[in-house]
């Protein structure tokens, strides 16, 4: 080995160590409230590394550079892109992560390296590289899911299962319990996410989610105060929720629901980059990914996505700290969406209820932001539970904990059997009237139909109403394609009509008027109207515990009993041949 080659490799290793330190600082920072400069520094460091291995590849390989080291650098770049996407909601960053991950996978950087290391005496080193490969594929899977690359997801899921089995066979004395659990979670997640294969993206698509006929009606609100959704906090915490890695099914759906479906230039750029990234590399041991890191991947025809803080299994204090940080940075014309999907108690069995009762005397310590009220913490169903199994009162999130944040405009979506408790926020605000969408206390399902594996039902209706309707009515995934397409057209027309009625309603509360012009919030409101009406007709008596509620109240013109709201649901049920599963009271169709 020449001195120059060894020196080049030493320079590369020194740059790797420096870049890794910057990466660690960027990784450990929360994905909200600033910190972009650490991300930029890490990007700069890895860009320098990447260019070095491109320009001096033969020299570095001769000096000892191994394929898995190139894969590690590329993987870090992909992770930085993904973190930037989570921080900024920029689609181009998600594409950047996908392109790098796809190129790493297609070249087999980690796989080839693990085999080479294992052929010598370095079995321990080979196992470490195999772990890197497993973690890499898990990250790639999450990005592919968010990119809606169904074929890639299926292929990667199969590869992850095969790789775990291969590794267990090669290292029989190693405990792979954690990866077995990961595979189980992945299976549940993919089953729930792919229940209706023909369904379209959850993202806001101008073609399907905008109704030109109502533009004039929506424009009438523009002369008044209009709030824009620029920030959202999304979190869920349930014992048996469907999840993969640290992305739960509920937050995964809400994340996509609050983004634009890219069109035009974005899709073309993504296709070109993907093809570029998967060209078979025959030029040497290290390989090249011929991608310009500064390439602009954007869609100028669409506004920017709202930024979202996705918090996995937070404590109450952590959630409140995040809210405080984000509220401090809200602009005057912004509204903050807070989405929480959580259980109302620690366990669903009698033992846990007994435990919750015994710990109620300590519940006043639940939050440093709580407001003292007579008997505010005595009821067992007046809070959400954010905490691990067996934890005490400090993990209870009370409605009073959120009241201090009503100094700012808030749009609250609470999905829990205890959601009704958050009605206490209405008329108790400290400055701005909050909008509340609250889930039913009791989830609905056809007798004998398993529903828990689909995620929270209320969230399902808000993010994928057609699929939620099918799941509620007990329709399986083998529904005829034409029938499903007709059903989607009926839903499209229904939501268009609901929007027209809502935007022309006399006496619409000013709080709704401030948020209706925002496309994301308007779509949530329309889907809430649809969800409430569907559940109203699903139950013979329309019992309140089975129905979602909203505050302030919406006009009677969009209530479930209004003929214009009921008729499309009846047509939808008839198209899907499930009318007998609903109770359309006094319907003329029912009398035929």
C-alpha positions as CSV (number, residue, x, y, z in Angstrom):
1,X,0.0,0.0,0.0
2,X,1.5,3.4,-1.0
3,X,1.9,6.1,1.6
4,X,-0.4,8.4,-0.4
5,X,-3.2,5.8,-0.5
6,X,-2.9,5.1,3.3
7,X,-2.9,8.9,3.9
8,X,-6.0,9.4,1.8
9,X,-7.8,6.7,3.8
10,X,-6.7,8.2,7.1
11,X,-8.0,11.6,5.9
12,X,-11.3,10.0,5.0
13,X,-11.6,8.3,8.5
14,X,-10.9,11.6,10.2
15,X,-13.6,13.3,8.2
16,X,-16.0,10.4,9.1
17,X,-15.3,10.9,12.8
18,X,-15.9,14.7,12.5
19,X,-19.1,14.2,10.5
20,X,-20.4,11.5,12.9
21,X,-20.1,14.0,15.8
22,X,-22.1,16.6,13.8
23,X,-24.6,13.9,12.9
24,X,-25.0,13.0,16.6
25,X,-25.8,16.6,17.6
26,X,-28.3,16.9,14.7
27,X,-29.9,13.6,15.6
28,X,-30.3,14.3,19.3
29,X,-32.1,17.7,18.7
30,X,-35.9,17.7,18.6
31,X,-37.5,18.1,15.2
32,X,-39.2,21.3,16.2
33,X,-38.3,24.7,17.6
34,X,-35.2,25.4,15.5
35,X,-31.9,23.5,15.3
36,X,-31.6,23.7,11.6
37,X,-28.0,24.9,11.8
38,X,-26.9,21.6,13.3
39,X,-28.5,19.8,10.4
40,X,-26.9,22.1,7.9
41,X,-23.5,21.5,9.4
42,X,-24.0,17.7,9.3
43,X,-25.1,17.9,5.7
44,X,-22.0,19.9,4.8
45,X,-19.7,17.4,6.5
46,X,-21.3,14.4,4.7
47,X,-21.4,16.3,1.4
48,X,-17.6,16.8,1.7
49,X,-17.2,13.1,2.5
50,X,-19.3,12.0,-0.4
51,X,-17.4,14.2,-2.9
52,X,-14.1,12.9,-1.5
53,X,-15.0,9.3,-2.1
54,X,-16.3,10.2,-5.6
55,X,-13.2,12.1,-6.6
56,X,-10.6,9.8,-5.0
57,X,-12.4,6.5,-5.0
58,X,-9.6,4.2,-6.4
59,X,-7.1,5.7,-4.0
60,X,-9.4,5.2,-1.0
61,X,-10.2,1.6,-2.0
62,X,-6.6,0.8,-2.4
63,X,-6.0,2.4,1.1
64,X,-8.5,0.1,2.7
65,X,-11.9,1.7,2.2
66,X,-14.7,-1.0,2.4
67,X,-18.1,-1.0,0.8
68,X,-20.0,-0.9,4.1
69,X,-18.2,2.3,5.0
70,X,-19.6,4.0,1.8
71,X,-23.0,2.6,2.7
72,X,-22.8,4.1,6.1
73,X,-22.0,7.5,4.8
74,X,-24.8,7.3,2.2
75,X,-27.2,6.0,4.9
76,X,-26.4,9.0,7.1
77,X,-27.2,11.3,4.3
78,X,-30.5,9.6,3.8
79,X,-31.2,9.9,7.5
80,X,-30.4,13.6,7.4
81,X,-32.8,14.0,4.4
82,X,-35.5,12.2,6.3
83,X,-35.0,14.3,9.4
84,X,-35.2,17.5,7.3
85,X,-38.5,16.2,5.9
86,X,-39.9,15.7,9.4
87,X,-38.6,19.1,10.4
88,X,-39.7,21.1,7.4
89,X,-42.4,18.9,5.6
90,X,-40.6,19.6,2.3
91,X,-41.3,16.8,-0.2
92,X,-37.9,17.1,-1.8
93,X,-36.3,16.0,1.4
94,X,-38.4,12.9,1.5
95,X,-37.4,12.2,-2.1
96,X,-33.7,12.8,-1.3
97,X,-33.9,10.1,1.5
98,X,-35.6,7.6,-0.8
99,X,-33.1,8.1,-3.6
100,X,-30.1,7.5,-1.3
101,X,-31.7,4.6,0.4
102,X,-32.7,3.0,-2.9
103,X,-29.1,3.4,-4.3
104,X,-27.6,1.9,-1.2
105,X,-30.0,-1.1,-1.4
106,X,-29.5,-1.7,-5.1
107,X,-25.7,-1.8,-4.7
108,X,-25.9,-4.1,-1.7
109,X,-23.3,-2.1,0.2
110,X,-24.1,-3.7,3.6
111,X,-24.9,-7.1,2.3
112,X,-21.7,-7.6,0.3
113,X,-19.7,-6.1,3.1
114,X,-21.2,-8.5,5.7
115,X,-20.4,-11.5,3.5
116,X,-16.8,-10.4,3.0
117,X,-16.2,-9.8,6.7
118,X,-17.8,-13.1,7.6
119,X,-15.5,-15.0,5.3
120,X,-12.5,-14.2,7.4
121,X,-12.2,-14.2,11.2
122,X,-14.3,-11.2,11.8
123,X,-17.7,-12.8,12.6
124,X,-18.4,-10.2,15.3
125,X,-17.7,-7.4,12.8
126,X,-19.9,-9.1,10.2
127,X,-22.7,-9.3,12.8
128,X,-22.4,-5.6,13.5
129,X,-22.6,-4.8,9.8
130,X,-25.6,-7.1,9.5
131,X,-27.3,-5.1,12.3
132,X,-26.5,-1.9,10.3
133,X,-28.2,-3.5,7.3
134,X,-31.3,-4.5,9.3
135,X,-31.7,-1.0,10.7
136,X,-31.1,0.5,7.2
137,X,-33.9,-1.6,5.7
138,X,-36.3,-0.6,8.5
139,X,-35.6,3.1,7.8
140,X,-35.9,2.5,4.1
141,X,-39.3,0.9,4.7
142,X,-40.7,3.9,6.5
143,X,-39.6,6.3,3.7
144,X,-41.0,3.9,1.0
145,X,-44.3,3.8,2.9
146,X,-44.5,7.6,3.1
147,X,-43.6,7.8,-0.6
148,X,-46.5,5.3,-1.3
149,X,-44.1,3.0,-3.3
150,X,-46.2,-0.2,-2.8
151,X,-44.0,-2.5,-4.8
152,X,-40.8,-1.3,-3.0
153,X,-42.6,-1.8,0.4
154,X,-43.6,-5.3,-0.4
155,X,-40.1,-6.2,-1.6
156,X,-38.3,-4.6,1.4
157,X,-40.7,-6.3,3.8
158,X,-39.8,-9.6,2.3
159,X,-36.1,-8.9,2.3
160,X,-36.2,-7.8,6.0
161,X,-38.0,-11.1,6.9
162,X,-35.5,-13.1,4.9
163,X,-32.5,-11.3,6.4
164,X,-33.6,-11.8,9.9
165,X,-34.0,-15.5,9.3
166,X,-30.6,-15.7,7.5
167,X,-29.0,-13.9,10.4
168,X,-30.7,-16.1,13.1
169,X,-29.4,-19.2,11.2
170,X,-25.9,-17.8,10.9
171,X,-25.7,-16.6,14.5
172,X,-27.8,-19.2,16.5
173,X,-26.5,-18.0,19.9
174,X,-27.6,-14.4,19.3
175,X,-30.9,-13.1,20.6
176,X,-33.1,-11.8,17.9
177,X,-36.3,-11.3,20.0
178,X,-36.3,-7.6,19.2
179,X,-36.2,-8.1,15.4
180,X,-38.9,-10.8,15.7
181,X,-41.1,-8.1,17.4
182,X,-40.2,-5.7,14.6
183,X,-41.4,-8.2,12.0
184,X,-44.7,-8.7,13.9
185,X,-45.3,-5.0,14.0
186,X,-44.5,-4.6,10.3
187,X,-47.0,-7.4,9.4
188,X,-49.8,-5.7,11.4
189,X,-48.9,-2.3,10.0
190,X,-48.9,-3.4,6.3
191,X,-52.1,-5.4,6.8
192,X,-53.9,-2.3,8.1
193,X,-52.3,0.1,5.6
194,X,-53.0,-2.1,2.6
195,X,-56.5,-3.2,3.5
196,X,-57.9,-1.5,0.4
197,X,-55.3,-1.8,-2.3
198,X,-57.1,0.4,-4.9
199,X,-57.5,3.4,-2.6
200,X,-55.7,6.6,-3.5
201,X,-53.2,8.7,-1.5
202,X,-54.2,10.2,1.8
203,X,-52.5,13.5,0.8
204,X,-54.5,16.5,-0.3
205,X,-55.0,16.1,-4.0
206,X,-56.2,19.2,-5.9
207,X,-57.9,17.0,-8.4
208,X,-60.0,15.1,-5.9
209,X,-60.2,17.4,-2.8
210,X,-60.8,20.8,-4.3
211,X,-64.3,21.7,-5.5
212,X,-64.2,24.7,-8.0
213,X,-68.0,25.1,-7.7
214,X,-67.6,26.3,-4.1
215,X,-64.7,28.8,-4.6
216,X,-67.0,31.8,-4.5
217,X,-68.6,30.6,-1.3
218,X,-65.3,30.1,0.4
219,X,-64.0,33.4,-0.8
220,X,-66.6,35.2,1.2
221,X,-64.6,34.4,4.4
222,X,-61.5,36.2,3.1
223,X,-62.8,39.6,4.0
224,X,-62.7,38.6,7.7
225,X,-59.9,37.1,9.7
226,X,-58.5,34.0,8.2
227,X,-56.2,31.5,9.9
228,X,-53.7,29.3,8.1
229,X,-52.5,25.9,9.2
230,X,-48.8,26.2,9.4
231,X,-47.9,24.0,12.5
232,X,-49.3,20.7,13.8
233,X,-48.4,18.5,16.7
234,X,-49.3,14.8,16.1
235,X,-49.0,12.1,18.8
236,X,-50.6,8.8,19.8
237,X,-50.1,6.6,22.8
238,X,-52.0,3.4,23.1
239,X,-51.1,0.0,24.6
240,X,-51.8,-2.2,21.5
241,X,-51.7,0.4,18.7
242,X,-50.5,-0.6,15.2
243,X,-47.0,0.8,14.6
244,X,-43.7,0.3,12.9
245,X,-40.6,1.5,14.5
246,X,-41.6,4.8,16.1
247,X,-44.4,5.6,13.6
248,X,-47.8,4.7,14.7
249,X,-50.6,4.0,12.2
250,X,-52.7,6.9,13.5
251,X,-49.9,9.6,13.2
252,X,-48.8,8.0,9.9
253,X,-52.2,8.7,8.5
254,X,-52.5,12.2,10.0
255,X,-49.0,13.1,8.7
256,X,-50.0,12.4,5.1
257,X,-53.5,13.9,5.5
258,X,-51.8,17.3,6.2
259,X,-49.7,17.3,3.1
260,X,-50.2,18.2,-0.6
261,X,-50.1,15.4,-3.1
262,X,-47.2,16.4,-5.4
263,X,-47.9,17.0,-9.0
264,X,-46.0,17.9,-12.2
265,X,-42.4,18.8,-11.7
266,X,-42.1,16.9,-8.5
267,X,-43.2,13.6,-9.9
268,X,-40.9,14.0,-12.9
269,X,-37.9,14.9,-10.8
270,X,-38.6,11.9,-8.4
271,X,-38.7,9.5,-11.3
272,X,-35.5,10.8,-12.9
273,X,-33.6,10.6,-9.6
274,X,-34.9,7.1,-8.8
275,X,-33.7,5.8,-12.2
276,X,-30.4,7.6,-11.7
277,X,-30.0,6.1,-8.3
278,X,-30.6,2.5,-9.3
279,X,-28.2,2.2,-12.2
280,X,-26.1,-0.9,-11.7
281,X,-22.6,0.0,-10.7
282,X,-19.8,-2.0,-12.2
283,X,-17.0,0.6,-11.8
284,X,-15.4,-0.5,-8.6
285,X,-15.7,-1.7,-5.0
286,X,-17.0,1.6,-3.5
287,X,-19.7,2.5,-6.1
288,X,-21.0,5.9,-7.0
289,X,-24.4,7.5,-6.5
290,X,-24.5,10.1,-9.2
291,X,-26.8,12.6,-7.4
292,X,-26.3,16.3,-6.9
293,X,-27.1,17.0,-3.3
294,X,-28.3,20.5,-4.2
295,X,-30.8,19.4,-6.8
296,X,-34.0,21.3,-6.4
297,X,-37.0,19.0,-6.1
298,X,-40.0,21.1,-5.7
299,X,-43.5,21.7,-7.0
300,X,-44.0,25.4,-7.6
301,X,-47.7,24.9,-8.3
302,X,-48.5,24.0,-4.6
303,X,-48.2,26.0,-1.3
304,X,-45.8,24.7,1.3
305,X,-46.9,21.9,3.6
306,X,-47.6,22.8,7.3
307,X,-44.8,21.8,9.6
308,X,-45.5,18.9,11.8
309,X,-44.0,17.7,15.1
310,X,-44.5,14.0,15.4
311,X,-44.0,12.8,19.0
312,X,-43.8,9.1,19.7
313,X,-45.2,8.1,23.1
314,X,-44.5,11.4,24.9
315,X,-44.8,12.0,28.6
316,X,-47.3,14.7,29.6
317,X,-44.5,17.1,30.5
318,X,-42.7,16.5,27.1
319,X,-45.9,17.1,25.2
320,X,-46.6,20.4,27.0
321,X,-43.0,21.5,26.5
322,X,-43.4,20.9,22.7
323,X,-46.6,22.8,22.6
324,X,-45.1,25.7,24.5
325,X,-42.1,25.9,22.2
326,X,-44.2,25.8,19.0
327,X,-46.8,28.3,20.3
328,X,-44.0,30.8,21.0
329,X,-43.2,30.8,17.3
330,X,-46.7,30.9,15.8
331,X,-47.3,33.9,13.5
332,X,-50.4,36.0,14.0
333,X,-52.3,34.5,11.1
334,X,-51.5,30.9,12.1
335,X,-53.4,28.2,13.9
336,X,-51.9,25.2,15.6
337,X,-53.5,21.8,15.1
338,X,-53.1,19.4,18.0
339,X,-53.9,15.8,17.3
340,X,-53.9,13.3,20.2
341,X,-54.9,9.7,19.9
342,X,-54.7,8.0,23.3
343,X,-56.4,5.7,25.8
344,X,-58.5,7.0,28.6
345,X,-57.0,4.7,31.2
346,X,-53.9,2.7,31.8
347,X,-55.4,-0.7,31.3
348,X,-58.8,-2.0,30.1
349,X,-59.1,-4.6,32.9
350,X,-60.5,-4.3,36.4
351,X,-57.1,-4.5,38.0
352,X,-56.0,-1.4,36.2
353,X,-59.2,0.5,37.1
354,X,-58.6,-0.4,40.7
355,X,-55.0,1.0,40.3
356,X,-56.2,4.2,38.7
357,X,-58.7,4.7,41.5
358,X,-56.0,4.2,44.2
359,X,-53.7,6.7,42.4
360,X,-56.3,9.4,41.9
361,X,-55.2,11.3,45.0
362,X,-51.9,12.0,43.3
363,X,-53.4,13.1,40.0
364,X,-53.0,16.8,40.8
365,X,-49.4,16.4,40.0
366,X,-50.2,15.6,36.4
367,X,-48.9,18.8,34.9
368,X,-47.2,22.0,35.9
369,X,-49.6,23.8,33.6
370,X,-52.8,22.5,35.2
371,X,-55.4,24.9,36.5
372,X,-56.9,24.3,39.9
373,X,-60.6,23.7,39.8
374,X,-63.0,22.2,42.3
375,X,-63.2,18.4,41.8
376,X,-61.3,18.7,38.5
377,X,-59.3,15.5,39.0
378,X,-61.7,13.2,40.8
379,X,-63.4,11.5,37.8
380,X,-61.7,8.4,36.3
381,X,-62.8,9.4,32.8
382,X,-61.7,13.0,32.6
383,X,-58.2,12.6,31.1
384,X,-56.0,10.9,28.6
385,X,-53.4,8.4,29.6
386,X,-49.8,9.1,28.3
387,X,-47.4,6.7,30.0
388,X,-46.1,3.2,30.2
389,X,-48.0,0.4,31.9
390,X,-48.2,0.7,35.7
391,X,-47.4,4.4,35.8
392,X,-49.2,6.8,38.1
393,X,-51.2,10.1,38.0
394,X,-48.4,12.3,36.4
395,X,-49.1,10.6,33.1
396,X,-52.7,11.8,33.0
397,X,-53.3,14.6,30.5
398,X,-56.3,16.8,31.5
399,X,-58.3,19.3,29.5
400,X,-57.1,22.0,31.9
401,X,-53.5,21.3,30.8
402,X,-54.3,22.6,27.3
403,X,-56.2,25.7,28.4
404,X,-53.1,27.9,28.7
405,X,-52.3,27.3,25.1
406,X,-55.7,28.8,24.1
407,X,-54.0,32.2,24.2
408,X,-53.2,31.1,20.6
409,X,-55.7,29.8,17.9
410,X,-56.0,26.0,18.4
411,X,-57.6,23.3,16.3
412,X,-57.9,20.2,18.6
413,X,-58.5,16.7,17.4
414,X,-58.9,14.3,20.3
415,X,-59.4,10.6,19.5
416,X,-60.1,8.7,22.8
417,X,-62.9,7.1,24.7
418,X,-62.5,10.0,27.1
419,X,-62.6,12.7,24.4
420,X,-65.8,14.1,25.9
421,X,-63.8,15.4,28.8
422,X,-62.2,18.0,26.6
423,X,-65.5,19.8,26.1
424,X,-64.4,21.6,29.3
425,X,-62.0,23.7,27.1
426,X,-64.9,25.3,25.3
427,X,-65.8,28.7,26.8
428,X,-62.8,28.4,29.2
429,X,-60.3,29.7,26.6
430,X,-57.8,32.3,27.7
431,X,-57.8,34.4,24.5
432,X,-58.7,32.6,21.4
433,X,-61.8,30.4,20.9
434,X,-60.6,26.8,20.1
435,X,-62.1,24.4,17.6
436,X,-62.6,20.9,18.9
437,X,-63.3,17.7,17.0
438,X,-63.9,14.9,19.5
439,X,-64.2,11.2,18.8
440,X,-67.1,9.0,19.9
441,X,-66.8,7.4,23.3
442,X,-67.5,4.0,21.9
443,X,-66.1,2.7,18.6
444,X,-68.6,1.1,16.2
445,X,-68.3,-2.1,14.2
446,X,-70.4,-4.8,12.6
447,X,-71.0,-7.8,14.9
448,X,-68.2,-10.3,14.5
449,X,-66.0,-7.9,12.5
450,X,-62.5,-7.2,13.9
451,X,-61.8,-3.5,13.9
452,X,-58.9,-2.8,16.3
453,X,-56.3,-3.8,13.7
454,X,-57.2,-0.8,11.5
455,X,-56.2,1.9,13.9
456,X,-58.5,4.4,15.6
457,X,-61.8,4.6,13.8
458,X,-62.3,8.3,14.2
459,X,-58.8,9.0,12.8
460,X,-59.6,6.6,9.9
461,X,-62.7,8.6,8.9
462,X,-60.7,11.9,9.1
463,X,-57.9,10.6,6.9
464,X,-59.4,7.9,4.7
465,X,-63.2,8.2,4.8
466,X,-63.9,5.7,2.0
467,X,-61.8,3.0,3.6
468,X,-63.3,3.8,7.0
469,X,-66.8,3.4,5.7
470,X,-66.0,0.0,4.1
471,X,-64.3,-1.1,7.4
472,X,-67.3,0.0,9.4
473,X,-69.8,-1.8,7.1
474,X,-67.7,-5.0,7.2
475,X,-66.6,-4.9,3.6
476,X,-63.4,-6.8,2.9
477,X,-60.6,-5.8,0.7
478,X,-61.7,-7.9,-2.3
479,X,-64.3,-5.4,-3.3
480,X,-64.9,-5.0,-7.0
481,X,-62.8,-2.3,-8.6
482,X,-65.6,-0.6,-10.5
483,X,-67.9,-0.7,-7.4
484,X,-65.2,0.9,-5.3
485,X,-64.6,3.6,-8.0
486,X,-68.3,4.4,-8.1
487,X,-68.4,4.6,-4.3
488,X,-65.5,7.1,-4.4
489,X,-67.3,9.2,-6.9
490,X,-70.4,9.3,-4.7
491,X,-68.2,10.4,-1.8
492,X,-66.5,13.0,-3.9
493,X,-69.9,14.5,-4.8
494,X,-71.1,14.3,-1.2
495,X,-68.2,16.2,0.2
496,X,-68.6,18.8,-2.6
497,X,-72.2,19.2,-1.6
498,X,-71.4,19.3,2.1
499,X,-68.8,22.0,1.5
500,X,-71.3,24.2,-0.5
501,X,-73.9,23.8,2.3
502,X,-71.4,24.6,5.1
503,X,-69.9,27.7,3.3
504,X,-73.3,29.2,2.6
505,X,-74.9,28.4,6.0
506,X,-76.5,31.4,7.7
507,X,-75.2,31.8,11.3
508,X,-72.0,29.9,10.9
509,X,-69.9,30.6,14.0
510,X,-67.0,33.0,13.3
511,X,-64.6,30.4,14.8
512,X,-65.4,28.1,11.9
513,X,-65.3,31.0,9.5
514,X,-61.7,31.6,10.4
515,X,-60.6,28.1,9.6
516,X,-62.8,27.1,6.7
517,X,-60.7,28.8,4.0
518,X,-57.7,26.6,4.9
519,X,-57.9,23.5,2.6
520,X,-56.5,21.0,5.2
521,X,-58.8,22.1,8.0
522,X,-61.8,22.4,5.7
523,X,-61.2,18.9,4.5
524,X,-61.1,17.6,8.1
525,X,-64.4,19.4,8.9
526,X,-66.1,17.9,5.9
527,X,-64.9,14.4,6.8
528,X,-66.1,15.0,10.4
529,X,-69.6,15.9,9.0
530,X,-69.5,12.7,6.9
531,X,-68.3,10.5,9.8
532,X,-70.9,11.9,12.2
533,X,-73.7,11.2,9.8
534,X,-72.5,7.7,8.9
535,X,-72.3,6.7,12.5
536,X,-75.7,8.3,13.2
537,X,-77.3,6.0,10.7
538,X,-75.3,3.0,11.6
539,X,-76.9,2.8,15.1
540,X,-80.7,2.4,15.4
541,X,-81.1,5.2,18.0
542,X,-78.1,7.3,17.1
543,X,-76.8,7.2,20.7
544,X,-74.5,10.1,21.6
545,X,-71.8,7.8,22.9
546,X,-71.4,6.4,19.4
547,X,-71.2,9.8,17.7
548,X,-68.3,12.3,17.4
549,X,-68.9,15.9,18.6
550,X,-67.6,19.3,17.7
551,X,-67.3,22.6,19.5
552,X,-68.5,25.2,18.6
553,X,-71.6,23.5,17.2
554,X,-71.9,23.4,13.4
555,X,-75.1,24.6,11.7
556,X,-78.2,22.4,11.6
557,X,-77.9,22.4,7.8
558,X,-75.0,19.9,8.1
559,X,-76.5,17.8,10.9
560,X,-77.0,14.1,10.3
561,X,-80.8,14.5,10.0
562,X,-80.5,17.0,7.2
563,X,-81.8,15.5,4.0
564,X,-78.8,16.8,2.0
565,X,-76.4,15.1,4.4
566,X,-78.3,11.8,4.6
567,X,-79.0,11.2,0.9
568,X,-75.4,10.7,-0.3
569,X,-74.8,8.2,2.5
570,X,-77.9,6.2,1.5
571,X,-76.6,6.2,-2.1
572,X,-73.2,5.1,-0.9
573,X,-74.7,2.2,1.1
574,X,-76.8,1.1,-1.8
575,X,-73.9,1.2,-4.2
576,X,-71.9,-1.1,-1.9
577,X,-74.9,-3.3,-1.1
578,X,-74.8,-2.6,2.6
579,X,-78.0,-0.7,3.1
580,X,-79.3,-3.4,5.5
581,X,-76.5,-2.5,7.9
582,X,-77.7,1.0,8.4
583,X,-80.9,2.5,9.8
584,X,-82.1,5.2,7.4
585,X,-85.1,6.5,9.5
586,X,-88.1,7.5,7.5
587,X,-86.2,7.2,4.2
588,X,-88.2,7.1,1.0
589,X,-85.6,4.6,-0.3
590,X,-86.2,2.4,2.8
591,X,-89.9,2.2,2.1
592,X,-89.4,0.7,-1.4
